[in-house]
Amino acid sequence: MPRGVTLFDEQLIQGRVDSDALTYINKVERTDGASLEPGVKVAINDFVVNCKAFGLWEKLSVIFIMAGARTLNGAIIALKGPVYSLSNFNFVQSDYNRQNGITGDGSTKWFLIFSYSGTSEPLDDYHICVSLSDPIDNTFPSSPWGFGGTVYDLAYTHNKYVYSRSTTPIFGVSSFDAGFACLSRDNSSNFNWRNNKTTNNYASTSIAANSDNFRLFRMASQYTTNTMKYFSGGKSIAELPLYDELVSTLLADIARAVN
């Protein structure tokens, strides 16, 4: 390519930049007050293009890439969803790292998605996905994400267990390791949980969900000290290994670009 023309410039010139990716990049740059590195832009564009090519995009109702942006406010802009950005309760710029994401304090800091609740997706056709920068500390009871009320959707650190539209947790899930972690349900009798590059299926009958709002870094009175760099919610995803690869590649490419 010509001297001074980046790969993203070349993609833009050739019409290979997705309009949703470009809209998001422009929103983040306006919020940051500065341009993103070309490598960050390429990573975002490739992620959106690949999600659409593999039929995943329509299953993703809300997406936040909480890494790559130059500021905390840029990192809580929605790539896709019913809200422009996450509602911030007590996070400050020093809680954000461009490679690793946003870190909770275990007591006061959390985000709320006001327009996304436990009833936003069909009862037996939904997923919740995060990417964690650290393994979840099993010694500190906390919840990195969840819907509340009396019927729960959440991952809870104490003894490592998850709820999926139920009042009874599944204990002893395979792991809460760093990286991609996704709960996906496509029927009323069981759900899939993927973490540490492994998918496990658990028997758990679904119960009508509450219309409680979704929270990141908090569930009810439990907060988390974890560091998070990606979130999505939407319809069930059968292709969990593929989605894992796309999210993991996106975040690895961003980390290299800002290093």
C-alpha positions in Angstrom: 0.0 0.0 0.0 1.2 3.6 -0.5 3.5 5.2 2.1 1.6 6.6 5.0 -1.6 4.6 4.2 -2.6 2.3 7.0 -4.4 -1.1 6.6 -7.5 0.6 8.0 -7.2 3.4 5.5 -6.8 0.8 2.7 -9.9 -1.1 3.9 -11.8 2.2 4.0 -10.7 3.2 0.5 -11.7 -0.2 -0.9 -15.1 -0.1 0.8 -14.3 -3.0 3.2 -15.1 -1.2 6.4 -18.4 -2.2 7.8 -20.8 0.7 8.4 -21.7 -0.5 12.0 -18.0 -0.8 12.8 -17.3 2.7 11.4 -20.2 4.3 13.3 -18.9 2.7 16.5 -15.3 3.8 15.9 -16.4 7.4 15.2 -18.5 7.4 18.4 -15.6 6.2 20.5 -13.1 8.7 18.9 -15.5 11.6 19.5 -15.9 10.6 23.1 -12.2 10.1 23.6 -11.3 13.3 21.8 -8.6 11.4 19.9 -8.2 8.9 17.1 -7.7 5.2 17.8 -4.7 3.4 16.5 -5.2 1.8 13.0 -4.7 -1.7 14.5 -7.6 -1.1 17.0 -9.8 0.0 14.1 -8.9 -3.0 12.0 -9.6 -5.4 15.0 -13.0 -3.9 15.5 -13.9 -3.9 11.8 -12.7 -7.5 11.4 -14.8 -8.6 14.4 -18.0 -7.0 13.1 -17.4 -8.3 9.6 -16.8 -11.9 10.8 -19.7 -11.9 13.2 -22.0 -11.0 10.3 -20.3 -13.5 7.9 -20.9 -16.3 10.3 -24.4 -15.4 11.2 -23.7 -14.3 14.8 -24.4 -10.6 14.5 -28.2 -10.9 14.6 -27.9 -13.0 17.7 -26.1 -10.2 19.6 -28.6 -7.7 21.0 -26.1 -5.6 23.0 -22.3 -5.5 22.7 -19.7 -3.5 24.7 -15.9 -3.7 23.9 -14.4 -2.4 27.2 -10.9 -2.2 25.9 -9.0 -0.3 23.2 -10.7 3.1 23.8 -8.4 5.8 25.1 -10.7 6.8 27.9 -13.1 5.1 30.3 -16.0 7.0 28.7 -15.0 5.7 25.3 -14.8 2.1 26.7 -18.4 2.1 27.8 -19.9 3.1 24.4 -22.1 0.5 22.9 -21.0 -1.2 19.7 -24.6 -2.5 19.5 -27.6 -2.2 21.7 -30.6 -0.3 23.0 -28.5 2.3 24.8 -25.7 4.6 23.7 -23.4 3.7 26.7 -23.3 2.0 30.0 -24.6 3.9 33.1 -21.5 4.4 35.3 -21.7 4.2 39.0 -18.4 5.4 40.7 -15.9 4.1 38.1 -13.1 6.6 37.3 -10.4 6.8 34.6 -7.8 5.0 36.8 -10.1 1.9 36.9 -9.6 1.5 33.2 -6.7 -0.1 31.3 -6.7 -0.1 27.5 -5.4 -3.7 27.2 -7.1 -5.3 30.2 -10.4 -3.5 30.6 -12.3 -2.1 33.6 -11.7 -3.3 37.2 -14.2 -3.3 40.0 -13.5 -2.5 43.6 -15.7 -5.2 45.2 -17.9 -2.7 47.1 -19.1 0.5 45.2 -18.4 0.4 41.5 -20.8 -1.1 38.9 -22.5 -0.5 35.6 -26.2 -0.7 34.8 -27.8 -1.3 31.3 -31.1 0.4 31.9 -32.8 -0.8 28.7 -31.7 -4.4 28.9 -33.4 -6.7 31.4 -34.2 -10.3 32.2 -37.2 -10.2 29.9 -35.4 -8.5 26.9 -34.7 -12.0 25.3 -37.0 -15.0 25.0 -37.1 -17.2 28.1 -35.3 -20.2 26.4 -33.4 -18.4 23.7 -30.6 -16.2 25.1 -27.0 -15.8 26.0 -24.8 -13.7 28.3 -21.1 -13.4 27.5 -18.1 -11.7 29.1 -14.4 -11.7 28.8 -12.5 -11.6 32.0 -8.9 -10.4 32.4 -8.4 -12.4 35.6 -9.5 -15.7 37.0 -12.4 -15.1 39.4 -11.2 -15.1 43.0 -13.1 -18.0 44.6 -12.3 -16.7 48.1 -14.4 -13.5 47.6 -18.1 -14.1 47.2 -19.1 -11.7 44.4 -20.9 -11.6 41.1 -19.3 -10.1 37.9 -22.7 -9.9 36.1 -26.3 -10.8 36.4 -30.1 -10.2 36.3 -31.6 -10.2 39.8 -35.0 -10.4 41.5 -36.0 -13.9 42.6 -35.1 -15.7 39.4 -31.4 -15.3 38.6 -29.1 -15.2 35.6 -25.6 -14.8 36.9 -22.1 -16.1 37.5 -21.3 -16.1 41.2 -17.7 -16.6 42.5 -18.2 -18.4 45.7 -17.7 -22.1 45.1 -17.9 -21.3 41.4 -21.5 -21.6 40.2 -23.9 -20.1 37.8 -27.6 -19.6 37.5 -29.6 -19.7 34.3 -33.1 -18.4 34.7 -33.5 -20.5 37.8 -33.7 -20.2 41.6 -31.1 -23.1 42.0 -27.5 -22.6 41.1 -25.3 -25.1 39.2 -22.4 -25.8 41.6 -18.9 -26.7 40.6 -18.9 -25.4 37.1 -15.8 -26.3 35.2 -14.0 -23.0 35.8 -14.1 -19.3 36.1 -10.8 -18.7 34.3 -9.6 -15.6 32.6 -10.9 -15.1 29.0 -14.2 -15.8 27.3 -17.1 -17.0 29.5 -20.6 -17.5 28.1 -23.9 -18.9 29.2 -26.3 -19.9 26.4 -29.7 -21.5 26.7 -31.8 -22.7 23.7 -34.3 -24.9 25.6 -36.2 -25.2 28.9 -34.3 -28.2 30.4 -30.6 -27.4 30.1 -28.0 -24.7 29.2 -24.4 -24.5 28.0 -21.5 -22.8 29.8 -18.3 -22.1 28.0 -15.1 -21.0 29.7 -11.4 -22.0 29.4 -12.0 -23.2 25.8 -14.4 -25.9 27.1 -18.2 -26.1 26.8 -20.2 -28.0 29.4 -23.9 -28.7 29.5 -25.9 -28.5 32.7 -29.5 -29.7 33.5 -31.5 -26.8 34.8 -35.2 -26.1 34.2 -35.9 -22.5 33.2 -38.3 -20.3 35.2 -40.0 -17.2 34.0 -37.4 -14.4 34.3 -37.8 -11.1 36.2 -37.8 -7.8 34.5 -34.8 -6.8 36.6 -32.1 -4.6 34.9 -28.8 -6.1 33.9 -25.7 -5.2 36.0 -22.0 -5.6 35.3 -19.6 -5.9 38.3 -22.6 -6.2 40.6 -25.6 -8.6 41.3 -27.9 -7.5 44.2 -25.6 -6.7 47.1 -22.6 -8.6 45.7 -19.9 -6.7 43.8 -16.7 -8.0 42.1 -13.1 -7.1 42.0 -12.6 -8.7 38.6 -11.4 -7.0 35.5 -13.7 -7.2 32.4 -13.1 -6.2 28.8 -16.1 -7.5 26.8 -19.8 -8.1 27.3 -22.6 -9.2 25.0 -26.2 -10.4 25.5 -28.7 -11.7 23.0 -30.2 -14.9 21.5 -28.7 -18.3 22.2 -25.5 -19.2 20.4 -24.9 -22.7 19.2 -21.5 -21.8 17.8 -19.8 -21.1 21.1 -16.3 -22.2 20.1 -16.5 -19.9 17.0 -17.8 -17.0 19.1 -15.0 -17.6 21.6 -12.4 -17.5 18.9 -13.8 -14.2 17.4 -14.0 -12.4 20.7 -10.6 -13.7 21.9 -9.0 -12.6 18.6 -10.6 -9.2 18.8 -9.3 -8.6 22.3 -5.8 -10.0 21.5 -5.5 -7.8 18.4 -6.6 -4.7 20.4 -4.0 -5.5 23.1 -1.2 -5.8 20.5 -2.3 -2.5 18.8 -2.2 -0.4 22.0 0.9 -2.0 23.5 
